[in-house]
Amino acid sequence: MKPIKLVLAVMLVLGAAYAQTVDLGQNLFFNNENEIVVCIDAALAVRKLDSPYVMFMVFMGSKSQGSISVHRDDVVMVYKGQEYKMPSMEEWRKEYRGANHDYDLYQRLGKESLAQSQMRFWQYPWDYDFFPVLGRGSLPSDQVSMSGNLGARTKFYFKNPGFQKGDELVIKVKDHKNPEIIGYCAVVLESK
């Protein structure tokens, strides 16, 4: 009976995520239906679908004035009915050598849709990152925080489960202290 309940719960979340997510163009997806507002830039993921680890740049903001913290263990990707957690920093550094290239390529991609979205209402100091590139910018952290007009910007990497062009997935986040405070966003891996 438990697997059926789990499948139904996943289907409910997936259905809601797709219905509430807005495609902003340029492989940018936005969802502000929950306490944690989530915007996912999948432009790099779409270009590197064959990479062993796939990067999503994620922007988050809090609807309330209170502080929200998202721990790396509170991030999940739902793909083809299965939940995937992000790899540990140790695994990622040991197994993946493409982070510098990812960072450089991401910096060259257009961000016009992001600047025109509601995400412009938050500021994104990039002091901490779940997957920082050594010697460039932010420091490694297992947690990012947001409060008021300060948002959080970080990279999410997932081990590639076999992505194909046109695949759909949902990325979910929750507050580390209060798991009822959530945010999620659907993504379609397709260049237009």
C-alpha positions in Angstrom: 0.0 0.0 0.0 2.9 2.4 0.8 4.3 2.4 -2.8 0.8 3.3 -4.2 0.6 6.2 -1.8 4.1 7.4 -2.7 3.3 7.2 -6.4 0.0 9.1 -5.9 1.8 11.8 -3.8 4.5 12.2 -6.5 1.9 12.4 -9.3 0.0 15.1 -7.3 3.2 17.2 -6.8 4.3 16.7 -10.5 0.8 17.7 -11.8 0.7 20.8 -9.6 4.3 21.8 -10.5 3.6 21.6 -14.3 0.4 23.5 -14.0 1.9 26.3 -11.9 5.3 26.7 -13.6 5.8 29.4 -16.2 8.2 28.9 -19.1 9.9 32.3 -19.4 11.8 31.3 -22.5 15.6 30.7 -22.9 15.2 27.5 -20.9 14.2 29.5 -17.8 11.3 28.2 -15.6 9.6 30.1 -12.8 7.2 29.0 -10.0 5.9 31.4 -7.3 3.0 29.3 -6.0 4.7 28.4 -2.7 6.5 30.2 0.1 9.9 29.6 -1.6 9.8 31.1 -5.1 12.0 29.1 -7.5 13.4 30.0 -10.9 15.5 27.4 -12.7 17.8 28.2 -15.5 18.2 25.0 -17.4 20.0 26.5 -20.4 23.3 24.7 -19.7 21.5 21.4 -18.9 19.8 21.5 -22.3 23.1 22.0 -24.1 24.9 19.3 -22.1 22.3 16.4 -21.9 25.1 13.8 -22.4 27.2 15.1 -19.5 27.6 12.7 -16.5 26.5 15.5 -14.1 24.0 18.1 -15.3 24.0 21.6 -13.9 21.0 23.9 -13.2 21.4 27.4 -12.0 18.8 28.1 -9.4 17.4 31.4 -8.0 15.2 31.3 -4.9 13.4 33.9 -3.0 11.2 34.0 0.1 7.7 35.4 -0.1 7.7 36.2 3.6 10.0 38.5 5.5 11.3 35.6 7.6 14.5 33.7 7.0 14.4 30.5 5.0 17.4 28.1 4.7 17.7 25.4 2.1 20.2 22.6 2.9 21.7 20.6 0.1 20.0 17.5 1.5 16.6 19.3 1.2 16.9 19.5 -2.7 15.3 16.7 -4.8 14.8 16.2 -8.5 11.8 14.1 -9.5 12.4 12.5 -12.9 10.3 9.7 -14.4 8.6 9.1 -11.1 11.9 8.7 -9.1 13.5 11.1 -6.7 17.2 11.9 -7.0 19.3 13.8 -4.5 22.3 15.9 -5.4 25.7 14.2 -5.2 28.0 15.1 -2.3 30.6 17.7 -2.9 33.3 14.9 -2.5 31.7 12.7 -5.1 31.1 15.5 -7.5 34.7 16.8 -7.3 36.1 13.3 -7.6 33.9 12.1 -10.5 33.3 15.3 -12.5 35.9 17.4 -14.3 33.7 19.7 -16.3 32.8 22.3 -13.7 35.1 25.0 -15.1 33.8 24.5 -18.6 30.2 24.6 -17.3 30.9 27.8 -15.5 32.5 29.5 -18.5 29.7 28.3 -20.9 26.9 29.4 -18.5 28.5 32.9 -18.2 28.1 33.3 -22.0 24.4 32.3 -22.2 21.7 35.0 -22.4 19.8 36.0 -19.3 17.3 38.4 -20.7 14.2 36.4 -19.5 15.5 36.3 -16.0 15.9 40.1 -15.8 12.3 40.5 -17.0 10.9 38.0 -14.5 9.6 38.5 -11.0 13.0 37.2 -9.8 14.4 40.7 -10.3 12.7 41.8 -7.1 15.4 39.9 -5.1 19.1 40.6 -4.8 21.5 37.6 -5.2 24.8 37.9 -3.3 26.7 34.9 -4.6 28.8 34.4 -1.5 28.0 30.7 -1.1 27.3 27.9 -3.5 26.5 24.2 -3.3 29.0 23.5 -6.1 31.6 26.3 -6.4 34.3 26.3 -9.0 37.6 26.4 -7.3 39.3 29.8 -7.3 36.2 31.5 -8.8 33.8 33.5 -6.8 31.7 31.8 -4.1 32.6 29.6 -1.2 31.4 26.1 -0.7 28.4 25.7 1.5 25.9 23.0 2.5 23.2 25.6 3.0 21.9 28.8 1.4 19.6 31.3 3.0 17.1 33.9 1.9 15.1 36.6 3.7 13.2 39.6 2.6 14.6 41.0 -0.6 17.8 38.8 -0.3 17.5 35.7 -2.4 19.8 32.8 -2.9 21.6 31.8 -6.1 23.4 28.5 -6.4 24.2 25.6 -8.8 22.3 22.4 -8.5 24.1 19.4 -10.0 22.5 16.0 -10.4 24.0 12.8 -11.7 22.6 12.3 -15.2 19.9 9.5 -15.0 19.7 9.3 -18.8 18.2 12.7 -19.8 16.8 13.0 -23.3 15.7 16.0 -25.3 12.1 16.9 -24.3 12.3 15.2 -20.9 10.4 16.8 -18.1 11.4 16.9 -14.4 10.6 18.8 -11.2 13.1 20.2 -8.7 11.8 20.5 -5.2 13.3 22.4 -2.3 12.2 22.8 1.4 13.2 24.9 4.4 15.7 23.0 6.5 14.0 24.0 9.8 10.4 23.7 8.6 9.8 21.0 5.9 6.3 22.4 5.3 7.9 25.5 3.7 8.5 24.3 0.1 9.1 25.4 -3.4 9.2 23.5 -6.7 9.6 24.2 -10.3 9.0 22.0 -13.4 11.6 22.0 -16.2 11.4 20.8 -19.8 14.8 19.9 -21.3 14.2 21.2 -24.8 15.8 23.9 -26.8 13.5 26.0 -28.9 
